[in-house]
Amino acid sequence: MSEAVADTVRDKVMAILAEQAVVAPGDIRMEATLGDLGIDSLGLVEAIFALEEAFDIEVPFNANDPGDSEFDISTVGAMVRAVESLIAAAK
């Protein structure tokens, strides 16, 4: 994945999470957890739907269970990498 595409993915993921957290995208840090952002389970579901729509991907149904899913939601950065992986796998 080119650096420009990776930057776009990161920016879109951060914008989606910022919308759920009701903060400015510039306030999102890559090391932040969903808890740090105040995103609850409903917010996570809404964010996942938004990610699927924005990137035309399918997030595994068990994404909220890190032990059973390859889609890591432990931090913003992990989510960005997970989305990048799904995009790459879809090509």
Summary of the structure (lengths in Angstrom):
residues: 91
radius of gyration: 12.0
end to end distance: 10.9
largest distance: 33.2
contacts: 243
relative contact order: 0.18
helix: 62%
strand: 0%
